[in-house]
Amino acid sequence: MGKKWGILVVSLLLVPFVVAAEVDISESIGMVGEQIARVLQNEYAVFLITLIVGTIMLQGFVRTGLERVPHLEASGHTKSISWALSIMIVLSFVWGSRSSGVQGLMDNLGIFKPILLVLIAVLIFKGIKKTMGN
C-alpha cells in the first residue's frame, strides 16, 4: 500500500512540469488528418479498408439469415459460413475498383447508390425501432 502512495505523490509532484510544457494539439490533429488523407489516396489501401469494414458489417446480416435455416443452425457453423460468404460478397463487389480508389468504388455503384442509401436507412430505422421496443 505504501508503494502505491509513493508513486501517487511523485506523480502529483511531477504534474506541474508536465503541464508546463506547451503542447499544441492542433498540429497533432493536422498530422493525423494528413496521414489519413495519404492512406485514402492509395488505391489498394482503400480496397483493403473497404474489404475489411464491409465484411464486418455484412457478416452480421448474413449470419442472422443463416441462423433462420434449421439445418445450418443445428450444425453450429453459421459463424464461419457467414464470414466466408461476407468476404466473397464484399470481394466481388469491390474487386473491379481495387485500383481506382474511393472514386472508382463510388462509380462502380452506379444506380445502386440511392438503393443502398435507402436500404441502410431502413435497416437503421428498423434497428432503432426494435431497440426502442415498439
N, C-alpha and C positions, 0 to 999 in steps of 0.2 A: 504494500500500500504506500509506503514511503517513497518508493522509486517513482510511482506514478505522479505523486505530488511534486517531486523534484523536477520531473520532466515538464509538468504543467507550469511551474514557477519560472523555469528557464525559458519556456516558450513565451510566456507573458512578458518577460523582461526583454525578449528579442523582438517583440511585435513592433515597437516604435521604429526600430531600424529597418524592418521590412516594409512598413507602411511609408517611411520617409522616402524610399526610393520611388521616384516618379516613373510610373509605367503608363505609357499611352496605349490604351487598349484598342483605340480606333485603328492604329497601324496593324495590330494583330488581326483584327477582323478583316481589314483590307487585304492582308496577305492570304487569309483563308479563302476569301472570295476570289482572288486571283487564281489560287490553286484549283478551286472547284471549276472555274471557267476554263482553265487549261485542260483539266481532265475531260470536261464535257465537249471540248473541241476535238478530242481524239475519238475517231470513229469507232475503234474497237473497244474502247472503254465504255462508250455509250451502249454498244451492243451487249457487253458483259453485264453492265448495271441493269439494263432493261431485262436481260435474261434472268438475272437473279431476283430482282424485285417482282417481275411479272410471275415468275414461278411460285414465289412465296405467296403472292396474292391469290393466284388461281388455284393453288393446292387445296385451300380450304373449301372452295366451291366444288371442286372435283371430288374431294373426299366425302363431302356431305351427300353428293349424288350416289357415290359408290356404296355408302352405308345403307342406302334405301334398298339395295339389292340383297335379298336374304342370303343367297349363296356366298356372295363376296363378304358380307358382314360376318358370317359364320366362320369363314376361313381365317379372319384376323389379319389379312394382308392389305386392308384398304389404305393404310398409310403409305406403304411402299408403292402400291399401284398408282395412287393419286400423285405421288411425287414424279413417277415416271411419265404419267400422262400429262402432267402440268409442264414438265420440261419439254416434252415433244410438242405440245400445243404452242408454247411461247417460242420455242426454237423455230417452228415452221412459220410463225407469224413475223419474226424479226430477221430471219435468215437473209432475205433479199436486201435488207437495209444495213447489213453489217459493215459496209464500207462507206456509207453515206451519212452517218451520224444522226443527230436529232431531226434535222430537216428531212432526211431520207425516210426516217421512221414515220414522220407525220405524213409525208407524201404517199407512202405505201398504204396508209389507212384509207385514203380516198373518201368514198361515200360512207364508209363505216365510222368516220369521226363523230358525226352527230348521233348515230345509232349507239355507239359506245358511250357517249356522254349521257344519253338518256338512260341506258342500261345501268350505268354507275349510279346515277341519281335515284333510280327506282330501288336499286339494292340498298343504298344508304337510307332511303326513306323507310323501306321495309325493316331494316335493321333497327332504326330508331323506334319505329312503331312497336316492334317486338320487344325491345328493351323497356319501353315505357309500360308495357303490359296491356296495351289496347288490342 
